């Protein structure tokens, strides 16, 4: 990398190029030329300008950078803490006991490490579902961390600790959203909130109106078991505020009518399949999205308990859909055998790239390797790994054989941020120091619950009641018939 100069053209030579264009064109021994931060040409045996920096892609796969449409970046400050959680435990421990203790600098530390985490794994664009912003100071800290990090970030402002119709009315928050929307260092802004209350008065309508006034999209957790279900879709649809390009995260427990409303209004769904598989939001609804032709993208959700890369997301998604397809056939009378699966490896690679770009309204800029688009490019290659020989089916190689350690090179807007398997952008060591301080602070503040939160006990009797609570003082009964712990103030949301 010592010979690469700022602004120098770059060419990837002789790789398998997955263009992700309309025809899903695959070029064997293909080249990708980057000039002035954009894709200048894609082809075989390209003629390039004098002085072009050449990256040998032979034995590797070149494709567009991955796009993550729903990541709670701040929670990376407690990476893997909740590996044995369900959504219930996430809601109680993270929102009510741990997450509420985050200071602005702790929030920033989470965002900073998550940003480096993303680009290191080939995710060049991330929507930060930033829902722990309990004060404007937290918002400013989150915003500054994203704006100063390598990679592209959509800042989706949210606050689980206050009702969305309240915080979206705050002039300071609206000003911050406007700045984020117009800041060239970011890739846009959205408003992130949920509709957890079955309220015919639909107070969340005010938040939708603010999004319209500011020209921002809405991203919302919909179809989460026992928390955000059909009433939120029904109220938004009846009010006429389900807009084209709005994102419905998870969408796992909706009725057919709600899926039809999402499809009819041009919405899209962000699948966080690894999270849905383990945490209880509902069975990943890939089959329903296919049935109603609803566009899908992929997301990490939160590395407080699941993986932080889209390789895991692709595998979880394709495996969940195939498992359900087989199980459904086996349970029929008479039982049937699936001989041809519907969801293919190519389909989930598209979800992770172009699908994400289109979900964010950025499909004209990123998501495919086509002339004129921004040069967000990744090279998967690992000459030292036996898993990369032989290289036959590139779609299968990406989905089932690859991992973040195989991400050889990452470009964002033509800037090399990872090369030869190592980050070349950002301040990893400085960010680690910030994280050390944050973790020490949180451990001290949480006290005895620090260990208990990581290793929740398995109760002697099953607890099957609905655990999600949104109004203070209205806890569900526990196994002994006593009131459960008071939950959030009215209007709080679950993610």
C-alpha positions as CSV (number, residue, x, y, z in Angstrom):
1,X,0.0,0.0,0.0
2,X,3.0,2.4,0.3
3,X,2.8,3.1,-3.4
4,X,-0.9,4.1,-3.5
5,X,-1.3,7.8,-3.6
6,X,-4.5,9.8,-2.8
7,X,-6.7,10.1,-5.8
8,X,-4.7,7.4,-7.7
9,X,-6.9,5.2,-10.0
10,X,-7.3,1.6,-8.8
11,X,-8.0,-1.5,-10.8
12,X,-9.0,-4.9,-9.6
13,X,-7.5,-7.4,-12.1
14,X,-8.6,-10.9,-13.1
15,X,-11.2,-11.6,-10.4
16,X,-14.6,-13.2,-10.6
17,X,-16.8,-10.0,-10.7
18,X,-20.3,-10.2,-9.3
19,X,-21.7,-7.0,-10.8
20,X,-25.2,-7.2,-9.2
21,X,-26.6,-5.4,-12.2
22,X,-30.1,-6.1,-13.5
23,X,-28.9,-9.3,-15.2
24,X,-26.7,-10.4,-12.3
25,X,-23.8,-10.5,-14.7
26,X,-20.8,-12.5,-13.6
27,X,-17.4,-11.9,-15.3
28,X,-14.8,-14.6,-15.0
29,X,-11.3,-13.0,-15.1
30,X,-12.9,-9.6,-14.9
31,X,-11.6,-6.2,-14.0
32,X,-13.1,-3.2,-12.1
33,X,-11.6,0.2,-12.7
34,X,-12.0,3.0,-10.1
35,X,-11.3,6.6,-11.0
36,X,-12.0,9.7,-8.9
37,X,-14.1,7.7,-6.4
38,X,-16.4,6.1,-9.0
39,X,-16.7,3.0,-11.0
40,X,-15.0,4.0,-14.3
41,X,-15.4,0.7,-16.1
42,X,-16.2,-3.0,-15.6
43,X,-15.0,-5.6,-18.1
44,X,-12.3,-8.0,-19.2
45,X,-8.8,-6.9,-20.0
46,X,-9.6,-3.2,-19.4
47,X,-7.2,-0.5,-20.6
48,X,-6.4,1.7,-17.6
49,X,-4.8,5.1,-17.2
50,X,-1.0,5.3,-16.7
51,X,-0.1,5.0,-13.0
52,X,-3.1,3.0,-12.0
53,X,-2.7,1.0,-8.8
54,X,-3.3,-2.6,-9.5
55,X,-4.9,-5.1,-7.0
56,X,-4.5,-8.7,-8.0
57,X,-8.0,-10.2,-7.7
58,X,-7.2,-13.6,-9.3
59,X,-8.5,-16.4,-7.1
60,X,-11.0,-14.0,-5.5
61,X,-14.4,-12.4,-5.9
62,X,-15.1,-8.7,-6.5
63,X,-18.5,-7.4,-5.6
64,X,-20.3,-4.3,-4.3
65,X,-19.9,-3.4,-0.7
66,X,-22.5,-4.9,1.6
67,X,-25.3,-2.7,2.9
68,X,-26.7,-3.2,6.4
69,X,-30.2,-1.6,6.8
70,X,-30.6,-1.9,10.6
71,X,-27.8,-1.9,13.2
72,X,-28.0,-0.6,16.7
73,X,-24.4,0.5,16.6
74,X,-24.2,2.0,20.1
75,X,-24.8,-1.5,21.6
76,X,-21.5,-2.8,20.2
77,X,-20.0,-1.3,23.3
78,X,-21.3,-4.4,25.1
79,X,-20.5,-6.9,22.3
80,X,-21.6,-10.5,23.0
81,X,-22.8,-9.6,26.5
82,X,-26.3,-11.0,25.8
83,X,-25.3,-14.2,23.9
84,X,-27.9,-16.2,25.9
85,X,-30.7,-13.6,25.8
86,X,-34.1,-13.8,24.5
87,X,-35.9,-10.6,23.4
88,X,-37.5,-10.5,26.8
89,X,-34.1,-10.3,28.6
90,X,-32.8,-7.8,26.0
91,X,-35.7,-5.5,26.8
92,X,-35.3,-5.8,30.6
93,X,-31.6,-5.8,31.0
94,X,-30.5,-3.6,28.1
95,X,-33.2,-1.0,28.0
96,X,-34.1,-0.7,31.7
97,X,-30.9,-1.6,33.6
98,X,-27.8,-1.3,31.4
99,X,-28.6,0.8,28.3
100,X,-30.2,3.6,30.3
101,X,-26.8,4.1,32.0
102,X,-25.0,5.0,28.7
103,X,-23.4,8.5,28.8
104,X,-23.0,10.4,25.5
105,X,-19.3,9.3,25.4
106,X,-20.3,5.7,25.9
107,X,-22.8,5.9,23.0
108,X,-20.1,7.4,20.8
109,X,-17.6,4.6,21.7
110,X,-20.2,2.0,20.6
111,X,-20.7,3.8,17.3
112,X,-17.0,4.2,16.7
113,X,-16.2,0.5,17.2
114,X,-19.3,-0.6,15.3
115,X,-18.2,1.6,12.3
116,X,-14.8,-0.1,12.2
117,X,-16.5,-3.5,12.7
118,X,-18.7,-2.8,9.7
119,X,-16.0,-1.8,7.2
120,X,-13.7,-4.6,8.4
121,X,-16.3,-7.1,7.4
122,X,-17.1,-5.5,4.0
123,X,-20.1,-3.5,5.0
124,X,-19.6,-0.2,3.3
125,X,-23.0,1.3,4.2
126,X,-24.8,1.0,7.5
127,X,-28.1,2.4,8.8
128,X,-27.5,3.3,12.4
129,X,-30.8,2.5,14.2
130,X,-29.8,4.9,16.9
131,X,-32.6,4.3,19.4
132,X,-30.9,5.0,22.7
133,X,-30.7,8.8,22.3
134,X,-32.1,9.8,25.7
135,X,-30.9,13.4,25.3
136,X,-29.8,15.8,22.6
137,X,-26.2,15.4,23.9
138,X,-26.5,11.7,23.2
139,X,-27.7,12.6,19.7
140,X,-24.8,14.9,19.1
141,X,-22.3,12.3,20.3
142,X,-23.8,9.6,18.0
143,X,-23.8,12.0,15.1
144,X,-20.2,13.1,15.5
145,X,-19.0,9.5,15.9
146,X,-20.6,8.5,12.6
147,X,-19.5,11.6,10.7
148,X,-15.9,11.1,11.8
149,X,-15.8,7.3,10.9
150,X,-14.7,5.7,7.7
151,X,-17.6,4.2,5.7
152,X,-21.1,5.4,4.9
153,X,-23.8,5.9,7.5
154,X,-27.4,6.7,7.5
155,X,-28.3,8.3,10.9
156,X,-31.7,7.0,12.0
157,X,-32.5,9.0,15.2
158,X,-34.6,7.3,17.9
159,X,-35.3,7.5,21.6
160,X,-36.8,4.4,23.4
161,X,-37.0,6.4,26.6
162,X,-39.6,8.9,25.4
163,X,-42.7,8.7,23.2
164,X,-42.0,9.4,19.6
165,X,-44.6,12.2,19.3
166,X,-42.7,14.0,22.1
167,X,-39.1,13.8,21.0
168,X,-39.7,14.4,17.3
169,X,-41.4,17.7,18.3
170,X,-38.2,18.9,19.9
171,X,-36.7,21.8,17.8
172,X,-33.1,20.7,18.8
173,X,-33.7,17.2,17.5
174,X,-35.3,18.4,14.3
175,X,-32.3,20.7,13.8
176,X,-29.9,17.8,14.3
177,X,-31.9,15.7,11.9
178,X,-31.7,18.4,9.3
179,X,-28.0,18.7,9.7
180,X,-27.5,15.0,9.4
181,X,-29.7,14.9,6.3
182,X,-27.6,17.6,4.6
183,X,-24.1,16.6,5.9
184,X,-22.0,15.3,3.1
185,X,-20.0,13.2,5.6
186,X,-23.1,11.1,6.2
187,X,-25.3,9.2,3.7
188,X,-28.5,10.7,4.9
189,X,-30.9,10.6,7.9
190,X,-34.1,8.8,8.9
191,X,-36.4,8.8,11.9
192,X,-36.5,5.5,13.9
193,X,-39.5,4.8,16.1
194,X,-42.0,2.0,16.8
195,X,-45.8,1.8,17.4
196,X,-46.2,-0.5,20.4
197,X,-49.5,0.8,21.7
198,X,-52.9,-0.5,20.4
199,X,-54.3,3.0,20.4
200,X,-57.0,4.1,18.0
201,X,-56.0,7.7,18.6
202,X,-52.6,6.9,16.9
203,X,-50.4,9.4,18.7
204,X,-47.4,8.3,16.7
205,X,-49.0,10.0,13.7
206,X,-47.3,13.2,14.9
207,X,-43.9,11.5,14.4
208,X,-44.8,10.4,10.9
209,X,-45.8,14.0,10.1
210,X,-42.4,15.3,11.3
211,X,-40.7,12.8,9.0
212,X,-42.8,14.1,6.1
213,X,-42.0,17.8,6.9
214,X,-38.3,17.1,7.1
215,X,-38.3,14.9,4.0
216,X,-37.0,11.9,5.9
217,X,-37.9,8.2,5.6
218,X,-39.2,6.2,8.6
219,X,-37.8,2.9,9.8
220,X,-39.8,1.0,12.3
221,X,-39.8,-2.4,14.0
222,X,-43.0,-4.0,12.9
223,X,-44.3,-7.5,13.3
224,X,-42.4,-8.2,16.6
225,X,-44.1,-10.9,18.6
226,X,-46.2,-9.4,21.4
227,X,-44.9,-5.9,20.8
228,X,-45.4,-4.2,17.5
229,X,-48.0,-5.9,15.3
230,X,-50.8,-5.3,12.9
231,X,-52.3,-2.3,14.7
232,X,-49.3,-0.2,13.9
233,X,-49.6,-1.1,10.3
234,X,-53.3,-0.5,10.2
235,X,-53.2,2.9,11.9
236,X,-50.4,4.1,9.6
237,X,-52.1,2.8,6.5
238,X,-55.5,4.4,7.4
239,X,-53.7,7.7,8.1
240,X,-52.0,7.6,4.7
241,X,-48.5,7.7,6.2
242,X,-47.1,4.5,4.9
243,X,-44.8,5.9,2.2
244,X,-42.7,4.4,-0.5
245,X,-39.3,3.5,0.8
246,X,-40.2,3.2,4.4
247,X,-38.6,0.2,6.1
248,X,-40.3,-2.4,8.3
249,X,-37.8,-4.2,10.4
250,X,-38.4,-7.9,11.2
251,X,-42.0,-7.9,10.0
252,X,-42.2,-11.5,11.4
253,X,-45.6,-11.8,12.9
254,X,-47.9,-9.8,10.6
255,X,-51.1,-10.9,9.0
256,X,-51.5,-11.2,5.2
257,X,-53.4,-8.0,5.2
258,X,-50.4,-6.1,6.7
259,X,-48.0,-7.6,4.2
260,X,-50.4,-6.5,1.5
261,X,-50.3,-2.9,2.9
262,X,-46.5,-2.9,2.9
263,X,-46.4,-4.1,-0.6
264,X,-49.1,-1.7,-1.9
265,X,-47.4,1.4,-0.4
266,X,-43.9,0.5,-1.7
267,X,-42.4,-0.4,1.6
268,X,-39.5,-2.8,2.2
269,X,-38.5,-5.2,5.0
270,X,-35.1,-5.4,6.7
271,X,-34.5,-9.0,7.8
272,X,-32.4,-9.5,10.8
273,X,-32.6,-13.3,10.5
274,X,-30.0,-14.3,13.0
275,X,-31.7,-12.2,15.6
276,X,-35.2,-13.4,14.6
277,X,-33.9,-17.0,14.8
278,X,-32.7,-16.8,18.3
279,X,-34.5,-14.0,20.1
280,X,-38.2,-14.4,19.5
281,X,-39.4,-11.7,17.2
282,X,-41.1,-14.3,15.1
283,X,-40.1,-16.7,12.3
284,X,-38.1,-14.9,9.6
285,X,-40.8,-14.0,7.0
286,X,-38.8,-14.5,3.8
287,X,-41.6,-16.7,2.5
288,X,-44.2,-14.0,3.0
289,X,-42.0,-11.3,1.4
290,X,-41.7,-13.6,-1.6
291,X,-45.4,-14.2,-1.7
292,X,-46.2,-10.5,-1.8
293,X,-43.2,-9.3,-3.8
294,X,-41.9,-7.1,-0.9
295,X,-38.3,-6.0,-1.4
296,X,-35.9,-7.4,1.3
297,X,-32.6,-6.3,2.7
298,X,-30.4,-7.8,5.4
299,X,-29.3,-6.4,8.8
300,X,-27.2,-7.3,11.8
301,X,-29.6,-5.9,14.4
302,X,-27.2,-5.8,17.4
303,X,-23.9,-7.4,18.3
304,X,-24.8,-7.3,22.0
305,X,-26.0,-10.9,21.2
306,X,-25.6,-11.8,17.5
307,X,-23.0,-11.6,14.8
308,X,-21.9,-8.3,13.3
309,X,-21.3,-9.3,9.7
310,X,-23.6,-10.0,6.7
311,X,-22.0,-13.3,6.0
312,X,-23.8,-14.7,9.0
313,X,-26.9,-12.8,8.0
314,X,-26.9,-14.3,4.5
315,X,-26.4,-17.8,5.9
316,X,-29.1,-17.4,8.5
317,X,-31.6,-16.1,6.0
318,X,-31.1,-18.8,3.4
319,X,-31.1,-21.6,6.0
320,X,-34.3,-20.3,7.7
321,X,-36.2,-20.1,4.5
322,X,-35.1,-23.6,3.3
323,X,-35.7,-25.2,6.7
324,X,-39.3,-23.8,6.7
325,X,-39.9,-25.0,3.1
326,X,-38.8,-28.5,3.9
327,X,-40.7,-28.7,7.2
328,X,-43.9,-27.4,5.7
329,X,-43.7,-30.1,3.0
330,X,-42.9,-32.8,5.4
331,X,-46.0,-32.0,7.6
332,X,-48.4,-32.3,4.7
333,X,-50.8,-35.2,4.4
334,X,-49.5,-37.0,2.5
335,X,-45.9,-35.7,3.2
336,X,-44.0,-34.3,0.3
337,X,-40.4,-33.8,-0.5
338,X,-38.9,-30.5,-1.7
339,X,-36.7,-31.2,-4.7
340,X,-35.9,-27.6,-5.7
341,X,-35.4,-24.9,-3.2
342,X,-36.8,-21.5,-4.0
343,X,-34.4,-19.1,-2.3
344,X,-31.0,-19.3,-4.0
345,X,-27.5,-18.2,-2.8
346,X,-27.6,-15.4,-5.5
347,X,-30.8,-14.0,-3.9
348,X,-29.3,-13.4,-0.5
349,X,-26.2,-11.9,-2.0
350,X,-28.5,-9.4,-3.8
351,X,-30.3,-8.7,-0.5
352,X,-27.0,-7.9,1.2
353,X,-25.9,-5.6,-1.6
354,X,-28.3,-4.0,-4.1
355,X,-31.3,-4.9,-1.9
356,X,-29.9,-2.8,0.9
357,X,-29.0,0.1,-1.4
358,X,-32.5,0.2,-2.8
359,X,-34.1,0.0,0.7
360,X,-32.2,3.1,1.6
361,X,-33.1,4.9,-1.6
362,X,-29.5,4.8,-2.7
363,X,-29.8,2.2,-5.5
364,X,-28.7,4.8,-8.1
365,X,-25.5,5.4,-6.2
366,X,-24.4,2.1,-4.7
367,X,-25.3,-1.6,-4.6
368,X,-23.9,-2.7,-7.9
369,X,-20.6,-2.4,-9.9
370,X,-21.8,-0.3,-12.8
371,X,-20.1,2.6,-14.6
372,X,-20.7,5.9,-12.8
373,X,-21.7,4.5,-9.4
374,X,-19.8,5.3,-6.3
375,X,-16.8,3.0,-5.9
376,X,-17.9,1.0,-2.9
377,X,-16.1,-2.3,-3.7
378,X,-15.0,-5.3,-1.8
379,X,-12.6,-8.1,-2.7
380,X,-13.0,-11.5,-1.1
381,X,-9.8,-13.5,-1.4
382,X,-7.7,-15.6,0.9
383,X,-4.7,-17.4,-0.7
384,X,-3.7,-18.8,2.7
385,X,-7.0,-20.6,3.2
386,X,-7.8,-24.1,1.9
387,X,-11.5,-23.0,1.8
388,X,-10.7,-20.9,-1.2
389,X,-9.7,-23.9,-3.4
390,X,-11.3,-24.8,-5.7
391,X,-13.3,-21.6,-6.5
392,X,-16.2,-22.9,-8.6
393,X,-19.6,-21.3,-7.7
394,X,-19.1,-17.7,-6.7
395,X,-22.5,-17.3,-5.2
396,X,-22.1,-20.4,-3.0
397,X,-18.6,-19.3,-2.1
398,X,-19.8,-15.9,-0.8
399,X,-22.7,-17.3,1.1
400,X,-21.5,-20.6,2.5
401,X,-17.7,-20.5,2.4
402,X,-16.7,-16.9,3.2
403,X,-16.3,-15.0,6.4
404,X,-14.9,-11.6,7.5
405,X,-11.4,-12.9,7.5
406,X,-11.7,-13.4,3.8
407,X,-12.4,-9.7,3.1
408,X,-9.1,-8.8,1.5
409,X,-9.8,-5.2,0.3
410,X,-12.5,-2.7,0.9
411,X,-13.0,0.6,-0.9
412,X,-15.5,3.3,0.1
413,X,-15.9,5.9,-2.6
414,X,-12.6,4.8,-4.0
415,X,-10.7,5.1,-0.7
416,X,-9.0,2.0,0.5
417,X,-10.2,1.4,4.1
418,X,-9.0,-2.2,4.3
419,X,-6.2,-4.0,2.3
420,X,-4.6,-7.3,2.5
421,X,-6.8,-8.3,5.4
422,X,-6.1,-5.3,7.6
423,X,-7.9,-2.1,8.4
424,X,-6.1,0.9,6.9
425,X,-8.6,3.6,8.1
426,X,-9.9,4.8,11.4
427,X,-8.3,4.8,14.9
428,X,-8.8,1.2,16.2
429,X,-6.4,1.6,19.1
430,X,-7.9,4.9,20.2
431,X,-11.4,3.5,20.0
432,X,-10.4,0.5,22.1
433,X,-9.2,2.8,24.8
434,X,-12.5,4.6,24.8
435,X,-14.3,1.2,25.0
436,X,-12.1,0.1,27.9
437,X,-13.3,3.2,29.8
438,X,-16.9,2.7,28.9
439,X,-16.9,-1.0,29.9
440,X,-15.3,-0.2,33.3
441,X,-17.8,2.5,33.9
442,X,-20.8,0.3,33.0
443,X,-19.6,-2.6,35.1
444,X,-19.2,-0.3,38.1
445,X,-22.6,1.3,37.5
446,X,-24.5,-1.9,37.0
447,X,-22.8,-3.6,40.0
448,X,-23.9,-7.1,40.9
449,X,-26.2,-7.4,37.9
450,X,-23.2,-7.3,35.5
451,X,-22.6,-11.0,35.8
452,X,-26.3,-12.0,36.2
453,X,-27.1,-10.1,33.0
454,X,-24.7,-12.1,31.0
455,X,-25.8,-15.5,32.3
456,X,-29.5,-15.5,32.9
457,X,-30.7,-18.4,35.0
458,X,-33.0,-21.0,33.5
459,X,-36.2,-21.0,35.7
460,X,-37.5,-24.3,37.2
461,X,-40.9,-23.6,35.6
462,X,-41.4,-22.1,32.1
463,X,-42.5,-18.5,31.9
464,X,-44.9,-18.2,29.0
465,X,-46.7,-14.9,29.6
466,X,-46.2,-11.9,27.3
467,X,-43.2,-10.1,28.9
468,X,-43.4,-6.9,26.9
469,X,-44.5,-3.9,29.0
470,X,-44.8,-0.3,27.9
471,X,-46.7,1.4,30.7
472,X,-45.2,1.9,34.1
473,X,-47.0,0.0,36.8
474,X,-48.7,-2.5,34.4
475,X,-46.3,-5.4,34.7
476,X,-47.4,-8.9,33.6
477,X,-47.8,-11.5,36.3
478,X,-44.7,-13.6,36.9
479,X,-44.6,-17.3,37.5
480,X,-45.8,-16.9,41.1
481,X,-48.6,-14.5,40.2
482,X,-46.7,-11.4,41.4
483,X,-46.4,-8.3,39.3
484,X,-43.3,-8.2,37.0
485,X,-40.8,-5.5,37.2
486,X,-42.2,-2.1,36.1
487,X,-41.3,-1.3,32.6
488,X,-40.8,1.8,30.5
489,X,-42.7,4.9,30.5
490,X,-45.7,4.9,28.2
491,X,-44.6,5.1,24.6
492,X,-41.3,3.3,25.0
493,X,-40.4,0.8,22.3
494,X,-38.8,-2.6,21.9
495,X,-36.1,-3.2,19.3
